[in-house]
Every structure is written in C-alpha cells, then in structure tokens.
Amino acid sequence: MKNKKLRALLYLTILLLIVFILLNMFSTYLSIKNSVQKSVANQNLVAARSIADSMDMEAYQRFLNNQVKSQDYSDIKAYLEDAREKIGALYVYTIMIDNPTVSKCMITGFSKDHKGDFPIGGACTVPPEQVKQGYEGKSFITGILEDPEYGEYLTVGVPMKNQDGDIIGFLGIDVSAEDINAINGKVLKSSIAILVYNGGFVIMLLVTFFVIQKWYQKELTREVGDTEDTYQSEFQSLFASVRSLRHDFSNHIQVIHGLLKLEENAKALEYLTGLSKEVHSIESMKLDVIHPGLSVLLETKRLSAQNYNIDIEIDVSPKSFNWIKTIDLIKLLSNVIDNAIEATIELPEQERRMNIACKADDEKYTFMVTNTGPMISELDLENIFASGFSTKKAQKGKVRGQGLFIVKDLVNRYDGEIHVQSSEKETTVTMIIPVSGKMG
C-alpha cells in the first residue's frame, strides 16, 4: 500500500512537471509573440512618422479641399506607393478621422501588381477604440485584424500636421500578419535554447527535490534507528538492573525466612536493619532533573552502578539542556558513563567510586564523568578517540573502541571540546558544548 502511494505520488509529480513545462513554454511563446508584435508595431510607427513628415502637406491639403483624382491625388498616391515599397508594408495610406467612431481611407498606396483602387472616403477597418484615439489626436496601434478581402494585418497610425501644426489627417500603415509570424518564428527559433534551459532548470529542481527528499528520509531513518537502538540499550540495562534487584531481594527474603524459621530473631532483625538501609538508598535514587531523557538515563546508570556496588554521586544543574538533541545527549553521556563503570568494576568494591556532573550556564554545557580505576597511559590517551581503539580486552561478539569515537564526533558536530585526564587514582572525561554553537 505504501509503495503504491509513493508510486502514485511520483506519477502525479511527473505529470505536474510536464504540465508546468508545457505551461512555461506556452507562456514563453505568448510573451515572445506579443513582444514581436509590439516591436514590429513600434518600428512601423517610427516609419509612419517619417513618411508623414516628408509628405507634401500643401498638396494633400489641396486634395482635401477638392477630393477627386487630381494631379495632387496622383502625386501623393505615387509617394505612398514608393514608401510602401521601401518599408515592405502591406499598404500605406492616409486616413480621415472626423468623428470618434468611424474612419475613412482617402489615398491608398498599393503594390504595382494590385488591380483596382480603393475609393476616396471608403470606410477603414480601424476598430472604434483606435478611431477614438485618433479623434483625440493620438497615434494608435491595433491588434491583428481579420479582413475577408485584404487578409490579416496590423495597423498603425500617426497624425499628419500642416504648417500651422493642425492635424489634417492620419498616415496609416498595414503590416501583414504573415510578416509578423515570420519574424515571430525566427525569434522563437533563437529562443529555443532559453525554452530548453527553462525546462532543464525545472527538471533539475525536481531531481534536486527528490535527491534531498531521499537524503532526508535516509537521515530520518538513521536518526530514528539510532534513537531506538540507544533507548532499547538503556531500557535493557534498566530491566537487567531491576531483574538483578528482584533476584537479590528474593535471596534476602529466603535468608530472613530461614533465620526466623531457626528462631534466630536477633540475627533476622540485624539483617533487616541492613536491608532497610539499602532499600532507603535505592528509594533516594530519584533525581531532580528537568530533562526527561537525561533523567531516565541517569536513573538507569545510577541503578546499574549500584548493582556493581559503585559509590556514585550525581550533580545536575536545574536546566533543561534543550540546546542538544535528546538522542545526542544520551549518546554522549551513556558511552562515557558505560566506559567509567567498566573501568571502575576492575577495582575492589571498597575503592569503586564515580561522580557525574551536568552543569549549564548561559554560554555552555559542561558534562564531567569521574571514576576510580586503572590509569590510562599517555600513549593510550593520544589514541583513545580513534575508531576501533580500546584499552579493554576484546570480548567475543562485542565490538570495542566505538564509544569515545562516537562521543568525539558528536562533540565536534556541536563545536564543542572533549578532554580526558587520568592519574593513578582516577580518570575524568570533560565535555564542553557551547550554547551559541551550531546544533548537531
């Protein structure tokens, strides 16, 4: 079921990626198309102004006063046809706009092979929106217009002014939609690299996302596995200590039962008095520790030490130690404390002592574990943090030399320090974690 969901999520992601790429390509196409159309229109606006400025406005004014096919009409028509030929436009013509809704075509410049002529004052296909702009004395640009007779084209228009600066008409230029599409195609071809880059960039983002997701899942699985292993180890240690206590008390009860059966009441009372002191010692085991994970760890290690008859003292600051991840905090202390217990039990019971201190202030956390036990040589101190190195004898089925290596690695991840000092009487491991350092 889980694999099916993951597969469905993957397919959905790929589908969304394809849709996104297609939308991106379509939007890029529209953007290029609009940019080309706007650029062509602006170029023809400049051309229209140039043509209008060079035109014989006196002759055109005379034509307007007498709107027939006179010599002035023929001269202006020839001028417009020549201009059309030079700029490669579909048509170049003059427009009369004397109302805000309808425009009239006055003189039109066709190509040489064009048959017929456009009537003087014939209605233009300029849309009302652009007619209104012209009526207000503004230049205008239309979109692509569809004409059943003259095809598809774009129109631009600029005011034509006489010597007094009065607008006496507009000069219009029609640009074939085929020419615009041809330019658009060339631009699209040159932009293929950009489209491919955009698509590749999106794919790269998706691949990066999956890689990061895989890495995160792997790290999360590893963290969960490490956490479970650590807690399982500590709980197994706790259960072993409880079973040991249960076994010991079973033996105590049998001894008391035997003494009472033999009517050795004084000896039974003496035995119970000693046992009471031991029970009181175990009951006082609870520590005033805010951090729940640290509390469980220290309780477990204290019980374990007492099972080995180790005189143990624990001193913890009233702080939460939340700057360190719980799993990392447990790894740091459990490895060091386990090493200390193993070293201490090599001594006679009357010499077994341990001290655990967890201190915190606004700048740093300080963890110090001190134990009696064999002295660590200078040579061993130099290699004690190396992976696989151990001062203890190898045991079948038990991996040695990883505890302090793990501790050193964790301390480094938190920008901290670790020091080991050893004398003939005791060994102390000190770990300092700066609160302002990076979190592991």
C-alpha positions in Angstrom: 0.0 0.0 0.0 2.8 2.4 0.9 4.7 1.6 -2.3 1.5 2.3 -4.3 1.1 5.6 -2.7 4.7 6.6 -3.3 4.3 5.4 -7.0 1.1 7.4 -7.4 2.9 10.5 -5.8 5.8 10.1 -8.3 3.5 9.8 -11.3 1.5 12.8 -10.1 4.7 14.8 -9.7 5.9 13.9 -13.2 2.5 14.8 -14.6 2.6 18.2 -12.8 6.2 18.7 -14.1 5.1 18.1 -17.7 2.1 20.4 -17.3 4.3 23.0 -15.7 6.9 22.8 -18.5 4.2 23.0 -21.2 2.6 26.0 -19.5 6.0 27.6 -19.2 6.7 27.0 -22.9 3.2 28.3 -23.8 3.6 31.4 -21.7 7.1 32.0 -23.2 5.6 31.6 -26.7 2.9 34.2 -25.9 5.4 36.5 -24.4 7.7 36.3 -27.5 4.7 36.7 -29.8 3.4 39.8 -28.0 7.0 41.2 -27.8 7.5 40.7 -31.6 4.1 42.2 -32.4 4.8 45.2 -30.2 8.3 45.7 -31.6 7.0 45.5 -35.3 4.2 48.0 -34.5 6.6 50.4 -32.9 9.0 50.2 -35.8 6.2 51.0 -38.2 5.1 53.9 -36.0 8.5 55.4 -36.5 8.3 54.7 -40.2 4.8 56.3 -40.4 6.1 59.5 -38.7 9.0 59.7 -41.1 6.7 59.2 -44.1 4.2 61.8 -42.8 6.9 64.4 -42.1 8.3 64.0 -45.6 4.9 64.3 -47.4 3.8 67.4 -49.3 1.2 68.7 -46.9 0.2 71.6 -49.1 -0.7 69.2 -52.0 -2.6 67.0 -49.5 -4.5 70.0 -48.2 -5.5 70.9 -51.7 -6.7 67.4 -52.3 -8.8 67.5 -49.1 -10.3 70.8 -50.4 -11.2 69.0 -53.6 -11.5 65.2 -53.0 -11.1 64.0 -56.6 -8.4 62.1 -58.5 -6.5 65.2 -59.5 -2.7 65.6 -60.1 -2.2 66.2 -56.3 -4.0 62.9 -55.7 -1.8 61.1 -58.2 1.4 62.6 -56.8 0.6 61.7 -53.2 -0.5 58.2 -54.3 2.8 57.6 -56.1 4.7 58.9 -53.0 2.8 56.4 -50.7 3.4 53.5 -53.1 7.1 54.3 -53.2 7.2 54.4 -49.4 5.3 51.2 -49.1 7.8 49.5 -51.5 10.8 50.7 -49.4 9.5 49.6 -46.0 7.9 46.4 -47.2 4.5 47.2 -45.8 1.2 45.7 -47.0 -0.4 49.1 -47.5 0.4 52.8 -46.8 -2.5 55.2 -46.9 -4.0 58.4 -45.5 -7.0 58.4 -43.1 -9.7 61.0 -42.3 -11.0 60.8 -38.7 -13.7 63.4 -38.3 -15.8 61.5 -35.7 -14.9 59.2 -32.8 -16.4 56.0 -34.2 -15.7 55.7 -38.0 -12.6 56.4 -40.1 -12.3 57.0 -43.9 -9.5 56.0 -46.2 -8.6 58.9 -48.5 -5.5 57.9 -50.6 -4.0 54.4 -50.7 -0.6 53.1 -51.8 -0.9 49.6 -53.2 1.7 47.3 -54.8 2.3 47.6 -58.5 0.6 44.3 -59.3 -2.5 45.3 -57.4 -5.6 45.6 -59.5 -8.2 48.2 -58.8 -8.2 51.1 -56.4 -9.7 51.9 -53.0 -12.5 54.6 -53.3 -11.8 58.0 -51.9 -13.5 58.2 -48.5 -14.1 54.5 -48.2 -14.6 53.1 -44.7 -11.5 51.8 -43.0 -11.3 48.6 -40.8 -9.7 50.5 -38.0 -11.5 49.4 -34.8 -13.6 52.1 -32.9 -11.1 52.1 -29.9 -8.2 53.2 -32.2 -10.5 55.6 -34.1 -11.3 57.3 -30.8 -7.6 57.6 -30.0 -7.1 59.2 -33.5 -10.0 61.5 -32.9 -8.3 62.7 -29.7 -5.1 63.4 -31.8 -3.1 60.4 -30.6 -1.2 57.8 -32.5 -2.7 54.3 -32.4 -1.8 50.6 -32.8 -4.3 47.9 -33.5 -4.0 44.2 -32.8 -4.1 41.6 -35.7 -7.2 42.5 -37.8 -9.1 39.9 -39.9 -10.4 41.3 -43.2 -12.2 38.9 -45.6 -10.9 40.9 -48.6 -7.4 42.1 -47.6 -6.4 39.3 -45.2 -4.9 39.6 -41.7 -2.8 42.6 -40.8 -1.8 45.0 -38.1 -2.5 48.8 -38.5 -0.6 51.7 -37.0 -1.5 55.4 -37.5 0.2 58.7 -36.7 -1.2 62.3 -37.0 -0.4 64.3 -40.2 0.0 68.0 -39.4 0.1 71.1 -41.7 2.5 74.1 -41.3 0.3 75.5 -38.6 0.5 72.3 -36.5 -3.1 71.4 -37.1 -4.0 67.7 -37.6 -5.4 67.3 -41.1 -5.4 63.5 -41.2 -3.5 60.3 -40.2 -1.0 58.3 -42.1 -1.7 54.6 -41.7 0.5 51.5 -42.4 -0.8 48.0 -42.6 1.7 45.2 -41.8 0.9 41.7 -43.0 0.3 39.1 -40.2 2.4 36.7 -42.3 5.4 39.0 -42.0 4.9 39.3 -38.2 4.6 35.5 -37.9 7.8 35.0 -40.0 9.7 37.3 -37.6 8.0 35.6 -34.7 9.2 32.2 -36.0 12.8 33.4 -36.3 12.7 34.8 -32.7 11.2 31.5 -31.4 14.0 29.5 -33.1 16.6 31.7 -31.5 14.7 31.3 -28.2 14.7 27.5 -28.2 17.8 27.4 -26.1 16.0 29.5 -23.5 13.0 27.2 -23.5 15.2 24.1 -23.2 17.1 25.8 -20.4 13.9 26.6 -18.6 12.7 23.1 -19.0 16.0 21.7 -17.9 16.1 24.0 -14.9 12.6 22.8 -13.8 13.8 19.1 -14.2 16.9 19.9 -12.3 14.8 21.4 -9.5 12.6 18.2 -9.4 15.7 15.9 -9.4 17.2 18.0 -6.6 14.0 17.8 -4.7 13.9 14.0 -5.0 17.6 13.7 -4.0 17.0 15.9 -1.0 13.9 14.0 -0.1 15.7 10.7 -0.4 18.6 12.0 1.7 16.2 13.4 4.3 14.3 10.1 4.5 17.6 8.2 4.9 18.8 10.6 7.6 15.5 10.4 9.4 15.5 6.6 9.2 19.1 6.6 10.6 18.2 9.0 13.3 15.1 7.0 14.3 17.1 3.8 14.2 19.9 5.3 16.3 17.3 6.7 18.8 15.6 3.3 19.0 18.9 1.5 19.5 20.0 3.8 22.2 16.8 3.7 24.1 16.5 0.0 23.7 20.0 -0.4 25.1 19.2 1.9 28.1 15.9 0.2 28.8 17.5 -3.2 28.5 20.1 -2.0 31.0 17.3 -0.8 33.3 15.4 -4.1 33.0 18.6 -6.0 33.8 19.1 -3.9 36.9 15.5 -4.4 38.0 15.8 -8.2 37.5 19.1 -8.1 39.4 17.3 -6.3 42.3 14.4 -8.7 42.2 16.8 -11.7 42.3 18.7 -10.1 45.2 15.6 -9.4 47.2 14.4 -12.9 46.6 17.6 -14.1 48.2 17.2 -11.6 51.1 13.6 -12.9 51.7 14.9 -16.5 51.7 17.6 -15.6 54.2 15.2 -13.8 56.5 12.7 -16.7 56.2 15.5 -19.2 57.2 16.6 -17.1 60.2 13.1 -16.8 61.5 12.5 -20.5 61.0 15.6 -21.2 63.1 14.2 -18.7 65.6 17.3 -16.5 65.2 15.2 -13.4 65.7 18.1 -11.1 66.7 20.1 -12.0 63.6 17.0 -11.6 61.4 16.4 -8.1 62.9 20.0 -7.2 62.2 19.8 -8.5 58.7 16.5 -6.5 58.1 18.2 -3.3 59.5 21.0 -3.6 56.9 18.5 -4.3 54.2 16.4 -1.3 55.2 19.3 1.0 54.7 19.9 -0.5 51.3 16.2 0.0 50.3 16.4 3.6 51.6 19.4 4.1 49.4 17.5 2.8 46.3 14.4 4.9 47.1 16.5 8.0 47.3 17.7 7.3 43.7 15.2 9.8 42.1 16.9 12.9 40.7 15.6 16.4 40.3 16.2 16.6 36.6 14.0 18.7 34.3 15.1 17.0 31.0 13.1 13.7 30.8 15.6 11.8 28.6 18.5 12.8 30.8 16.5 11.9 33.9 15.9 8.3 32.6 19.5 7.9 31.5 20.9 9.0 34.9 18.5 6.9 36.9 19.4 3.9 34.8 23.1 4.4 35.1 22.8 5.1 38.8 20.9 1.8 39.3 23.4 0.0 37.2 26.4 1.4 39.2 24.7 0.4 42.5 24.3 -3.1 41.2 28.1 -3.2 40.9 28.4 -1.7 44.4 29.8 1.5 43.0 29.5 4.6 45.2 28.1 7.1 42.8 27.2 10.8 43.1 25.3 12.7 40.5 25.1 16.5 40.3 22.8 18.1 37.7 22.0 21.8 37.2 18.4 22.8 37.2 18.5 23.4 33.4 16.7 21.6 30.5 19.8 21.2 28.3 17.5 21.6 25.3 20.2 23.0 23.0 21.4 19.4 22.5 19.2 16.8 20.8 18.0 14.2 23.3 19.4 11.4 21.2 22.8 13.1 21.1 22.7 13.9 24.8 22.1 10.3 25.6 24.8 9.1 23.3 27.4 11.5 24.8 26.7 10.5 28.4 25.9 6.8 28.1 29.1 6.0 26.2 31.3 7.8 28.7 29.4 6.5 31.8 29.5 2.9 30.5 33.2 3.2 30.0 33.6 4.6 33.5 31.5 1.7 35.0 33.6 -0.9 33.2 36.8 0.7 34.4 35.6 1.1 38.0 34.5 -2.6 38.5 38.1 -3.7 37.9 38.8 -2.4 41.4 37.9 -3.9 44.8 34.4 -2.9 45.9 35.6 -0.5 48.6 37.5 1.5 46.0 34.7 1.8 43.4 33.6 5.5 43.1 32.0 7.6 40.4 30.9 11.2 40.0 28.7 12.5 37.2 28.2 16.3 36.9 26.0 18.0 34.3 26.4 21.8 34.6 24.8 24.5 32.4 25.0 28.3 32.2 24.1 30.9 29.5 27.3 30.1 27.5 27.9 26.4 27.7 27.0 22.9 28.9 29.7 21.1 30.9 29.5 17.3 31.4 32.1 15.7 33.6 32.4 12.0 34.5 35.0 11.0 37.0 35.7 7.4 38.1 38.3 5.4 40.0 40.1 2.8 38.0 43.3 1.9 36.2 45.3 4.8 34.9 45.3 5.4 31.2 48.8 5.7 29.7 49.9 8.8 27.8 50.1 6.7 24.6 46.6 5.4 25.0 45.3 9.0 25.7 46.6 10.0 22.3 44.7 7.3 20.5 41.6 7.0 22.8 39.3 8.8 20.3 40.3 6.7 17.3 37.7 4.4 15.8 38.3 0.8 17.0 40.8 1.7 19.7 40.1 0.4 23.2 42.1 -0.1 26.4 39.9 -3.1 27.4 40.4 -6.7 26.4 38.5 -7.9 23.4 35.4 -10.0 24.0 33.9 -12.4 21.6 30.8 -10.9 19.8 31.4 -7.4 21.3 32.6 -4.5 19.2 35.2 -2.4 21.1 36.5 1.1 20.6 33.5 2.9 19.2 32.1 4.6 22.3 34.6 7.5 22.6 34.9 7.8 18.8 31.1 8.4 18.7 31.4 10.9 21.6 34.2 12.8 19.9 32.3 13.0 16.6 29.2 14.3 18.4 31.1 16.9 20.4 32.7 18.2 17.1 29.3 18.5 15.5 28.3 20.9 18.3 31.6 22.9 18.0 32.5 21.6 21.5 35.6 20.3 23.3 36.4 17.0 25.0 39.3 16.3 27.4 40.5 13.2 29.2 42.7 13.3 32.2 43.9 10.2 34.0 46.0 9.6 37.1 46.8 6.6 39.3 43.7 7.3 41.4 41.0 8.4 38.9 40.1 9.3 35.3 38.0 12.3 34.3 36.3 12.9 30.9 35.1 16.5 30.4 32.8 17.6 27.6 32.1 21.2 26.9 29.3 22.2 24.5 28.9 25.9 23.6 25.2 27.0 23.7 25.9 29.5 20.9 27.5 26.8 18.6 25.8 25.0 15.8 23.3 22.4 16.5 24.1 18.8 15.5 
